[in-house]
Amino acid sequence: MTTVVITDCDFGDGSVEAEVLGGGFRLAQVEAHTEDDVISAASEADGLLVQWAPISKRVLAALPGLQAIVRYGVGLDNVDVEAAARHGVQVSNVPDYCIDEVAEHTVSLICAAARRLSPLDRLTGEGEWAPNLVPKPLRFADDPVGVAGLGRIGQAVVRRLLGLGFPVMVYDPLVGPTTFPELRRASSLEELGSWVNHLTLHMPATPDTTGMCDGQVIKALGPRGHLVNTSRGALVDEDALLAALNSGQLWRASLDVLLHEPPTGSSAELTRHPSVLATPHIGYLSTESAHNLRQRAAARLKELLAVTSGGA
């Protein structure tokens, strides 16, 4: 009997996963939020389904029977992939999950800022019938957007923005010019920020990208600028972002992801800031996305464990 542990999951019980895995599997679902929690809960596990639980080198060293890990989602930020490889543990994500949802959430945030919806809603709710209290909106055709990161989601964002008539510029040092060759391409994130009014981030959190949206990038974006992050909170220097918003060096930010979730410290200050539209990391959600994710994650883990539905 092959043992699979769902370390943590806020999508519901494990019924969907159990149905996909079928016979030959023992499935347990726990709420493991620390390294010690995972080690305790997964001591007999052959495979793990993971959402946010930390799968560190310490955890991997303590689970010698572990064969495979699949993360619910696109990123692998909370899994030490190099340590897993050293221990012979296969690691996968669900790379084709929630592409449309995150792209649509991102473009909605850009359109809301472009049309000044959030500040106008706040002022109207406070009894102010004064459209001149916020900067007049530009036409989409005169309101350039910079897209940083041309993976699946970044490309989906570009296509939607072009369809709406926004001028789009891009930056991605890992994706060549054959991807959207017609678009102006920046050589750095700072340069991209200097060209546009809206800057949206679509990169994974790695040692190279952590904090890449720093004070210099924000300064380049400028006092008419709007920063959008639906990717990973670690990409943004939150202290620099707060300082820029407080000083008027940056106009607005729209954030679906934060450095600390649930928000504490600088992240909490940002959620309360009058120039920030914050959503609780829900860009991936739709009526179908969670169910599809659970199905795909379980199917991928079953594939990695190389067992049939009839047993191990």
VOBA-1610 file (N, C-alpha, C; in pm, whole numbers, padded with zeros to 5 digits, always signed):
BEGIN
Met+00085-00120+00000Met+00000+00000+00000Met+00088+00125+00000Thr+00064+00214-00094Thr+00141+00337-00107Thr+00075+00447-00025Thr+00155+00517+00056Thr+00101+00620+00145Thr+00126+00758+00088Val+00020+00835+00075Val+00026+00974+00030Val-00027+01063+00141Val+00046+01170+00169Val+00003+01266+00271Val-00019+01402+00204Ile-00138+01458+00226Ile-00164+01597+00190Ile-00120+01680+00310Thr-00009+01751+00295Thr+00046+01823+00410Thr-00042+01940+00452Asp-00100+02008+00355Asp-00186+02123+00383Asp-00262+02156+00255Cys-00384+02201+00272Cys-00466+02231+00154Cys-00588+02309+00199Asp-00610+02427+00142Asp-00728+02505+00180Asp-00839+02495+00075Phe-00836+02385-00002Phe-00938+02365-00105Phe-01049+02270-00062Gly-01039+02211+00057Gly-01140+02116+00100Gly-01078+01984+00141Asp-01163+01882+00160Asp-01112+01752+00202Asp-01041+01683+00086Gly-00989+01563+00111Gly-00911+01493+00010Gly-00991+01403-00081Ser-01120+01425-00092Ser-01203+01334-00170Ser-01168+01333-00319Val-01136+01450-00373Val-01100+01457-00515Val-00971+01382-00539Glu-00872+01404-00452Glu-00744+01335-00467Glu-00760+01184-00451Ala-00842+01142-00355Ala-00863+01000-00332Ala-00924+00933-00454Glu-01016+01002-00518Glu-01080+00945-00637Glu-00980+00930-00750Val-00892+01028-00768Val-00792+01019-00874Val-00689+00910-00845Leu-00645+00902-00722Leu-00543+00803-00687Leu-00597+00662-00697Gly-00720+00640-00654Gly-00781+00509-00665Gly-00726+00410-00565Gly-00746+00282-00594Gly-00702+00176-00503Gly-00552+00166-00496Gly-00504+00104-00389Gly-00361+00087-00370Gly-00294+00202-00299Phe-00373+00302-00260Phe-00318+00418-00192Phe-00385+00438-00057Arg-00305+00473+00040Arg-00355+00518+00170Arg-00334+00669+00173Leu-00442+00745+00185Leu-00434+00891+00179Leu-00467+00951+00314Ala-00380+01041+00359Ala-00404+01114+00484Ala-00392+01263+00457Gln-00483+01340+00514Gln-00477+01485+00502Gln-00457+01546+00639Val-00355+01632+00652Val-00323+01694+00780Val-00312+01845+00760Glu-00282+01915+00867Glu-00256+02058+00860Glu-00114+02081+00912Ala-00017+02065+00825Ala+00124+02077+00862Ala+00176+02212+00813His+00212+02300+00906His+00253+02435+00869His+00398+02466+00905Thr+00464+02372+00973Thr+00605+02390+01009Thr+00683+02268+00965Glu+00815+02279+00967Glu+00900+02164+00934Glu+00871+02046+01026Asp+00859+02073+01155Asp+00833+01965+01251Asp+00697+01900+01224Asp+00597+01981+01187Asp+00466+01924+01154Asp+00477+01826+01038Val+00550+01866+00934Val+00562+01781+00816Val+00635+01653+00852Ile+00745+01665+00924Ile+00824+01546+00960Ile+00740+01448+01040Ser+00661+01501+01134Ser+00577+01414+01217Ser+00467+01348+01135Ala+00402+01424+01048Ala+00286+01373+00975Ala+00325+01282+00860Ala+00444+01301+00805Ala+00481+01231+00680Ala+00589+01127+00699Ser+00606+01079+00820Ser+00716+00985+00847Ser+00706+00856+00765Glu+00584+00817+00728Glu+00564+00694+00650Glu+00527+00723+00505Ala+00537+00847+00463Ala+00485+00884+00332Ala+00576+00842+00217Asp+00514+00793+00111Asp+00584+00771-00017Asp+00572+00895-00105Gly+00461+00966-00092Gly+00440+01085-00174Gly+00373+01194-00093Leu+00399+01319-00131Leu+00339+01434-00065Leu+00267+01522-00166Leu+00150+01568-00126Leu+00082+01676-00196Leu+00090+01798-00104Val+00147+01907-00155Val+00186+02020-00070Val+00129+02149-00127Gln+00076+02233-00038Gln+00037+02367-00080Gln+00140+02468-00031Trp+00142+02498+00099Trp+00234+02599+00151Trp+00335+02542+00251Ala+00321+02419+00293Ala+00409+02362+00395Ala+00556+02368+00351Pro+00648+02397+00443Pro+00790+02406+00406Pro+00853+02267+00388Ile+00902+02242+00268Ile+00970+02115+00240Ile+01118+02148+00223Ser+01185+02160+00336Ser+01324+02204+00340Ser+01420+02085+00334Lys+01549+02115+00331Lys+01648+02007+00333Lys+01639+01927+00462Arg+01605+01994+00571Arg+01588+01922+00698Arg+01470+01825+00689Val+01360+01869+00633Val+01244+01782+00617Val+01278+01664+00529Leu+01342+01689+00418Leu+01375+01582+00323Leu+01470+01480+00385Ala+01565+01528+00464Ala+01658+01436+00530Ala+01588+01347+00631Ala+01478+01396+00686Ala+01406+01321+00789Ala+01302+01225+00731Leu+01284+01224+00599Leu+01184+01138+00535Leu+01251+01047+00432Pro+01325+00947+00476Pro+01402+00864+00382Pro+01317+00782+00286Gly+01191+00756+00322Gly+01106+00677+00234Gly+01033+00758+00128Leu+01050+00889+00132Leu+00976+00975+00039Leu+01029+00958-00103Gln+00936+00945-00198Gln+00973+00925-00338Gln+00936+01042-00428Ala+00828+01112-00396Ala+00781+01216-00488Ala+00701+01321-00413Ile+00709+01445-00465Ile+00635+01559-00411Ile+00569+01632-00528Val+00444+01666-00512Val+00377+01753-00609Val+00318+01870-00532Arg+00345+01990-00581Arg+00291+02109-00517Arg+00163+02154-00587Tyr+00063+02185-00506Tyr-00059+02245-00558Tyr-00026+02386-00606Gly-00006+02405-00734Gly+00022+02538-00786Gly+00133+02538-00888Val+00170+02659-00930Val+00270+02677-01035Val+00410+02684-00978Gly+00429+02759-00870Gly+00562+02780-00815Gly+00606+02666-00725Leu+00737+02666-00697Leu+00795+02567-00606Leu+00877+02637-00497Asp+00832+02756-00459Asp+00910+02838-00366Asp+00934+02770-00233Asn+00839+02692-00186Asn+00849+02633-00052Asn+00909+02492-00053Val+00960+02449-00168Val+01023+02318-00179Val+01170+02337-00216Asp+01259+02277-00137Asp+01402+02282-00169Asp+01429+02178-00278Val+01420+02222-00402Val+01428+02130-00516Val+01567+02066-00524Glu+01672+02141-00496Glu+01807+02086-00501Glu+01826+01977-00396Ala+01778+02001-00275Ala+01790+01899-00170Ala+01708+01775-00207Ala+01590+01796-00267Ala+01510+01682-00309Ala+01585+01597-00411Ala+01650+01663-00504Ala+01727+01588-00605Ala+01838+01507-00540Arg+01905+01565-00440Arg+02012+01492-00371Arg+01959+01368-00299His+01835+01375-00254His+01774+01262-00183His+01699+01168-00278Gly+01704+01196-00408Gly+01637+01111-00504Gly+01486+01124-00504Val+01437+01240-00460Val+01293+01264-00454Val+01251+01344-00577Gln+01154+01293-00651Gln+01103+01364-00767Gln+01009+01477-00722Val+01020+01591-00791Val+00939+01707-00754Val+00869+01761-00879Ser+00742+01795-00862Ser+00668+01852-00975Ser+00568+01955-00922Asn+00522+02038-01013Asn+00414+02131-00984Asn+00300+02104-01082Val+00210+02200-01094Val+00101+02189-01193Val+00114+02313-01282Pro+00203+02308-01382Pro+00242+02430-01453Pro+00134+02493-01538Asp+00031+02416-01576Asp-00073+02472-01662Asp-00197+02512-01583Tyr-00181+02530-01453Tyr-00293+02563-01366Tyr-00312+02714-01355Cys-00434+02760-01355Cys-00481+02896-01325Cys-00418+03004-01413Ile-00373+02970-01531Ile-00314+03070-01620Ile-00417+03177-01656Asp-00533+03134-01699Asp-00637+03230-01736Asp-00681+03313-01617Glu-00699+03246-01502Glu-00748+03317-01384Glu-00653+03428-01341Val-00524+03397-01329Val-00429+03499-01284Val-00414+03609-01388Ala-00413+03572-01515Ala-00404+03674-01620Ala-00524+03768-01616Glu-00641+03713-01596Glu-00762+03796-01592Glu-00765+03883-01466His-00719+03828-01355His-00712+03908-01231His-00614+04025-01251Thr-00501+03996-01311Thr-00401+04100-01335Thr-00456+04211-01423Val-00516+04174-01533Val-00569+04274-01626Val-00684+04352-01563Ser-00762+04287-01478Ser-00868+04358-01407Ser-00810+04466-01316Leu-00700+04434-01247Leu-00636+04533-01160Leu-00580+04650-01242Ile-00523+04620-01357Ile-00470+04726-01442Ile-00583+04815-01493Cys-00692+04754-01539Cys-00805+04833-01589Cys-00868+04916-01478Ala-00877+04859-01358Ala-00936+04933-01246Ala-00854+05057-01214Ala-00720+05043-01217Ala-00635+05159-01191Ala-00641+05257-01307Ala-00641+05206-01429Ala-00643+05294-01545Ala-00768+05382-01545Arg-00880+05326-01502Arg-01005+05401-01497Arg-01031+05464-01360Arg-00933+05455-01268Arg-00939+05519-01136Arg-01055+05467-01051Leu-01090+05341-01065Leu-01211+05290-01001Leu-01201+05287-00849Ser-01086+05244-00797Ser-01075+05230-00651Ser-01085+05364-00578Pro-01006+05466-00615Pro-01020+05594-00544Pro-01154+05661-00568Leu-01211+05646-00688Leu-01342+05705-00714Leu-01450+05638-00631Asp-01442+05506-00616Asp-01538+05434-00533Asp-01529+05480-00388Arg-01405+05495-00338Arg-01386+05538-00199Arg-01444+05678-00178Leu-01411+05770-00268Leu-01459+05908-00253Leu-01611+05917-00264Thr-01667+05843-00358Thr-01813+05846-00374Thr-01881+05790-00250Gly-01824+05683-00194Gly-01879+05626-00072Gly-01869+05718+00046Glu-01773+05811+00043Glu-01758+05909+00150Glu-01843+06034+00127Gly-01925+06031+00021Gly-02014+06143-00004Gly-01959+06248-00097Glu-01844+06223-00158Glu-01782+06319-00250Glu-01826+06287-00393Trp-01895+06381-00455Trp-01931+06365-00597Trp-01842+06460-00675Ala-01712+06419-00684Ala-01611+06512-00736Ala-01508+06436-00819Pro-01540+06411-00944Pro-01447+06333-01028Pro-01311+06399-01046Asn-01302+06529-01025Asn-01173+06597-01044Asn-01077+06579-00927Leu-01120+06506-00823Leu-01031+06482-00710Leu-00926+06374-00740Val-00940+06303-00848Val-00838+06205-00888Val-00789+06241-01028Pro-00668+06198-01063Pro-00617+06228-01197Pro-00710+06174-01306Lys-00728+06252-01408Lys-00814+06208-01519Lys-00753+06084-01585Pro-00837+05987-01618Pro-00783+05866-01682Pro-00740+05891-01825Leu-00637+05820-01864Leu-00595+05818-02004Leu-00676+05714-02079Arg-00685+05731-02208Arg-00737+05620-02289Arg-00639+05504-02279Phe-00690+05383-02288Phe-00601+05266-02283Phe-00488+05279-02386Ala-00519+05332-02503Ala-00420+05342-02610Ala-00306+05436-02577Asp-00325+05520-02473Asp-00221+05615-02433Asp-00161+05582-02296Asp-00185+05460-02248Asp-00152+05424-02109Asp-00064+05297-02109Pro+00065+05309-02133Pro+00150+05191-02155Pro+00167+05103-02032Val+00176+04973-02059Val+00193+04872-01954Val+00322+04795-01980Gly+00397+04772-01873Gly+00516+04688-01881Gly+00489+04553-01817Val+00520+04446-01887Val+00501+04310-01837Val+00639+04249-01813Ala+00670+04219-01688Ala+00799+04160-01652Ala+00780+04011-01627Gly+00833+03931-01718Gly+00819+03787-01710Gly+00726+03736-01818Leu+00779+03653-01907Leu+00702+03605-02022Leu+00685+03454-02018Gly+00656+03402-01899Gly+00612+03264-01889Gly+00468+03251-01935Arg+00404+03141-01901Arg+00267+03118-01947Arg+00173+03231-01906Ile+00180+03271-01778Ile+00088+03375-01731Ile+00124+03510-01791Gly+00252+03545-01793Gly+00293+03672-01852Gly+00247+03684-01996Gln+00262+03578-02073Gln+00218+03582-02212Gln+00067+03599-02222Ala-00007+03532-02133Ala-00153+03546-02134Ala-00194+03689-02099Val-00120+03753-02009Val-00147+03893-01976Val-00121+03982-02097Val-00010+03960-02165Val+00023+04041-02283Val-00088+04032-02387Arg-00133+03911-02415Arg-00236+03895-02519Arg-00364+03969-02482Arg-00403+03963-02356Arg-00524+04032-02314Arg-00508+04183-02321Leu-00394+04233-02277Leu-00370+04378-02282Leu-00370+04430-02425Leu-00306+04356-02514Leu-00305+04398-02654Leu-00447+04400-02711Gly-00527+04302-02671Gly-00665+04298-02718Gly-00747+04417-02672Leu-00710+04473-02556Leu-00780+04591-02504Leu-00724+04722-02557Gly-00615+04715-02629Gly-00560+04834-02691Gly-00447+04902-02615Phe-00400+04844-02505Phe-00288+04903-02432Phe-00158+04888-02511Pro-00071+04990-02513Pro+00066+04969-02559Pro+00138+04881-02455Val+00207+04779-02501Val+00272+04685-02409Val+00421+04678-02439Met+00502+04686-02334Met+00646+04665-02341Met+00680+04551-02246Val+00792+04482-02268Val+00820+04360-02192Val+00964+04354-02145Tyr+00985+04271-02042Tyr+01120+04240-01993Tyr+01122+04097-01945Asp+01217+04020-01995Asp+01243+03886-01944Asp+01380+03842-01996Pro+01481+03836-01909Pro+01615+03799-01955Pro+01628+03653-01996Leu+01528+03571-01964Leu+01536+03427-01994Leu+01455+03387-02116Val+01376+03478-02168Val+01293+03448-02284Val+01340+03533-02401Gly+01370+03468-02511Gly+01429+03536-02626Gly+01333+03625-02701Pro+01386+03702-02797Pro+01306+03801-02870Pro+01207+03741-02968Thr+01211+03608-02988Thr+01110+03548-03076Thr+00973+03545-03011Thr+00966+03565-02879Thr+00838+03575-02810Thr+00793+03721-02814Phe+00682+03747-02883Phe+00632+03883-02907Phe+00743+03972-02966Pro+00796+03936-03081Pro+00905+04014-03140Pro+00864+04156-03177Glu+00735+04181-03189Glu+00689+04313-03228Glu+00689+04412-03111Leu+00708+04364-02991Leu+00699+04451-02873Leu+00835+04506-02834Arg+00835+04627-02782Arg+00957+04689-02732Arg+01004+04613-02608Arg+01133+04581-02605Arg+01187+04495-02500Arg+01292+04570-02421Ala+01274+04574-02288Ala+01369+04642-02200Ala+01484+04551-02164Ser+01597+04611-02129Ser+01714+04534-02089Ser+01722+04516-01938Ser+01633+04582-01864Ser+01629+04567-01719Ser+01490+04603-01670Leu+01460+04562-01547Leu+01330+04597-01489Leu+01320+04746-01465Glu+01430+04808-01427Glu+01431+04952-01406Glu+01401+05026-01536Glu+01461+04981-01645Glu+01435+05045-01774Glu+01288+05029-01813Leu+01233+04910-01793Leu+01092+04888-01824Leu+01004+04982-01744Gly+01034+04996-01614Gly+00956+05087-01531Gly+00957+05230-01581Ser+01070+05272-01636Ser+01081+05411-01684Ser+01000+05435-01810Trp+00960+05330-01879Trp+00885+05345-02004Trp+00733+05348-01986Val+00682+05300-01872Val+00540+05266-01863Val+00472+05336-01746Asn+00338+05330-01746Asn+00258+05376-01633Asn+00220+05262-01539His+00201+05143-01594His+00165+05026-01516His+00276+04922-01534Leu+00323+04866-01424Leu+00426+04762-01429Leu+00373+04640-01356Thr+00360+04527-01428Thr+00307+04406-01367Thr+00413+04296-01368Leu+00425+04226-01255Leu+00533+04129-01232Leu+00481+03987-01249His+00555+03907-01325His+00517+03767-01349His+00640+03678-01353Met+00713+03678-01242Met+00835+03600-01231Met+00829+03515-01105Pro+00899+03401-01102Pro+00905+03321-00979Pro+00995+03389-00877Ala+00979+03351-00752Ala+01067+03401-00646Ala+01188+03309-00635Thr+01303+03360-00673Thr+01430+03287-00666Thr+01531+03379-00600Pro+01650+03326-00566Pro+01752+03417-00512Pro+01783+03535-00605Asp+01770+03516-00735Asp+01800+03623-00830Asp+01687+03726-00840Thr+01564+03684-00815Thr+01451+03776-00833Thr+01398+03835-00703Thr+01434+03776-00588Thr+01385+03828-00461Thr+01427+03974-00442Gly+01330+04059-00416Gly+01356+04201-00397Gly+01394+04277-00522Met+01373+04217-00640Met+01417+04281-00765Met+01341+04411-00793Cys+01216+04418-00747Cys+01141+04543-00762Cys+01174+04628-00640Asp+01285+04699-00650Asp+01339+04775-00537Asp+01312+04924-00553Gly+01376+05003-00469Gly+01354+05147-00473Gly+01387+05210-00606Gln+01490+05160-00674Gln+01528+05217-00803Gln+01423+05190-00909Val+01369+05068-00909Val+01264+05034-01006Val+01140+05119-00979Ile+01104+05131-00851Ile+00985+05209-00815Ile+01005+05356-00850Lys+01124+05407-00826Lys+01154+05546-00863Lys+01142+05565-01014Ala+01190+05467-01091Ala+01180+05476-01237Ala+01034+05476-01283Leu+00950+05402-01212Leu+00808+05397-01248Leu+00742+05534-01227Gly+00778+05600-01119Gly+00744+05742-01104Gly+00609+05773-01042Pro+00580+05900-01023Pro+00461+05945-00948Pro+00329+05919-01020Arg+00332+05885-01147Arg+00210+05842-01217Arg+00203+05690-01227Gly+00298+05624-01163Gly+00313+05481-01181Gly+00222+05396-01095His+00198+05276-01145His+00111+05178-01080His+00181+05043-01086Leu+00210+04988-00968Leu+00276+04858-00959Leu+00173+04749-00932Val+00180+04641-01010Val+00088+04529-00995Val+00171+04403-00966Asn+00131+04330-00862Asn+00200+04204-00833Asn+00097+04096-00803Thr+00084+04002-00894Thr+00000+03883-00874Thr+00086+03758-00880Ser+00216+03774-00862Ser+00310+03663-00878Ser+00357+03611-00743Arg+00457+03675-00684Arg+00511+03637-00554Arg+00546+03763-00476Gly+00507+03767-00349Gly+00533+03883-00267Gly+00680+03914-00252Ala+00765+03813-00255Ala+00908+03832-00234Ala+00975+03912-00345Leu+00909+03931-00457Leu+00969+04007-00567Leu+00983+04156-00533Val+00903+04204-00438Val+00893+04348-00410Val+00959+04381-00276Asp+01039+04487-00276Asp+01091+04543-00152Asp+00977+04624-00090Glu+00909+04565+00007Glu+00789+04628+00061Glu+00819+04758+00134Asp+00933+04769+00200Asp+00968+04893+00268Asp+00986+05006+00167Ala+01051+04975+00055Ala+01069+05076-00050Ala+00935+05114-00111Leu+00847+05017-00128Leu+00715+05044-00184Leu+00634+05135-00090Leu+00635+05105+00038Leu+00564+05189+00134Leu+00618+05332+00134Ala+00749+05344+00134Ala+00810+05477+00135Ala+00770+05556+00011Ala+00768+05490-00104Ala+00733+05558-00229Ala+00587+05601-00230Leu+00498+05515-00180Leu+00356+05552-00173Leu+00333+05666-00076Asn+00403+05664+00037Asn+00385+05768+00138Asn+00438+05904+00091Ser+00543+05902+00011Ser+00604+06027-00035Ser+00543+06078-00165Gly+00458+05999-00228Gly+00403+06038-00358Gly+00494+06006-00474Gln+00603+05933-00446Gln+00695+05894-00553Gln+00631+05790-00645Leu+00531+05719-00592Leu+00454+05621-00671Leu+00307+05649-00647Trp+00226+05636-00754Trp+00083+05668-00742Trp+00006+05558-00671Arg+00014+05434-00723Arg-00069+05326-00668Arg+00004+05193-00679Ala-00048+05096-00601Ala-00007+04957-00614Ala-00130+04869-00602Ser-00132+04761-00679Ser-00237+04660-00670Ser-00169+04527-00643Leu-00202+04466-00529Leu-00125+04351-00482Leu-00218+04234-00448Asp-00196+04123-00512Asp-00266+04000-00475Asp-00176+03911-00389Val-00048+03942-00386Val+00048+03864-00309Val+00132+03958-00224Leu+00175+03908-00109Leu+00250+03988-00014Leu+00367+03907+00039Leu+00463+03976+00097Leu+00578+03908+00153Leu+00536+03819+00270His+00442+03866+00351His+00393+03790+00466His+00244+03764+00447Glu+00207+03637+00442Glu+00067+03599+00424Glu+00027+03495+00530Pro-00078+03523+00610Pro-00156+03646+00619Pro-00068+03765+00656Pro-00111+03887+00621Pro-00021+04001+00631Pro+00013+04042+00774Thr+00142+04065+00795Thr+00193+04125+00918Thr+00299+04226+00877Gly+00338+04315+00969Gly+00446+04409+00942Gly+00418+04495+00820Ser+00519+04505+00732Ser+00505+04588+00613Ser+00391+04543+00524Ser+00368+04413+00519Ser+00257+04361+00436Ser+00124+04413+00486Ala+00105+04412+00617Ala-00020+04463+00674Ala-00035+04613+00650Glu+00075+04687+00661Glu+00068+04831+00633Glu+00024+04856+00490Leu+00073+04776+00397Leu+00034+04793+00258Leu-00114+04766+00237Thr-00168+04664+00301Thr-00310+04634+00281Thr-00400+04746+00331Arg-00351+04823+00428Arg-00431+04933+00484Arg-00406+05066+00413His-00311+05070+00324His-00272+05198+00264His-00380+05246+00167Pro-00415+05376+00170Pro-00522+05426+00083Pro-00488+05420-00066Ser-00360+05405-00099Ser-00321+05398-00240Ser-00294+05256-00287Val-00341+05159-00209Val-00320+05017-00244Val-00455+04948-00256Leu-00471+04873-00364Leu-00582+04779-00377Leu-00523+04641-00351Ala-00565+04578-00241Ala-00510+04449-00202Ala-00617+04341-00205Thr-00584+04226-00261Thr-00672+04110-00259Thr-00595+03994-00194Pro-00665+03900-00129Pro-00600+03800-00045Pro-00550+03677-00119His-00458+03698-00213His-00395+03590-00289His-00503+03498-00348Ile-00591+03558-00427Ile-00702+03481-00486Ile-00703+03491-00638Gly-00593+03538-00696Gly-00589+03548-00841Gly-00610+03416-00911Tyr-00579+03307-00844Tyr-00589+03174-00904Tyr-00732+03119-00902Leu-00823+03182-00829Leu-00953+03123-00802Leu-01052+03143-00916Ser-01127+03039-00943Ser-01246+03046-01027Ser-01335+02931-00986Thr-01451+02920-01046Thr-01541+02811-01009Thr-01481+02674-01037Glu-01387+02665-01130Glu-01331+02535-01168Glu-01186+02516-01126Ser-01116+02623-01094Ser-00970+02611-01081Ser-00926+02520-00968Ala-00987+02532-00850Ala-00944+02451-00736Ala-00966+02303-00763His-01082+02267-00818His-01111+02127-00848His-01012+02072-00951Asn-00987+02150-01055Asn-00893+02106-01158Asn-00753+02090-01101Leu-00713+02183-01015Leu-00580+02174-00955Leu-00565+02045-00875Arg-00663+02013-00794Arg-00655+01893-00711Arg-00649+01768-00798Gln-00727+01765-00903Gln-00723+01650-00994Gln-00585+01635-01060Arg-00532+01745-01110Arg-00406+01740-01182Arg-00289+01708-01090Ala-00291+01764-00969Ala-00184+01737-00874Ala-00182+01590-00836Ala-00299+01535-00806Ala-00306+01394-00768Ala-00265+01303-00884Ala-00309+01336-01004Ala-00272+01255-01120Ala-00122+01260-01145Arg-00062+01378-01127Arg+00083+01389-01146Arg+00158+01310-01041Leu+00113+01313-00916Leu+00180+01236-00812Leu+00167+01087-00839Lys+00052+01045-00882Lys+00032+00903-00916Lys+00127+00862-01027Glu+00144+00948-01124Glu+00237+00920-01234Glu+00380+00909-01183Leu+00420+01001-01095Leu+00557+00999-01043Leu+00582+00875-00958Leu+00484+00832-00885Leu+00501+00714-00800Leu+00492+00584-00881Ala+00454+00598-01008Ala+00456+00485-01102Ala+00381+00363-01048Val+00256+00389-01004Val+00172+00280-00960Val+00042+00285-01037Thr-00025+00175-01049Thr-00155+00170-01115Thr-00263+00190-01010Ser-00383+00214-01057Ser-00494+00233-00964Ser-00528+00106-00887Gly-00472-00007-00933Gly-00500-00133-00865Gly-00412-00162-00748Gly-00301-00082-00729Gly-00218-00107-00613Gly-00074-00083-00646Ala+00011-00085-00542Ala+00153-00059-00556Ala+00229-00187-00575
//
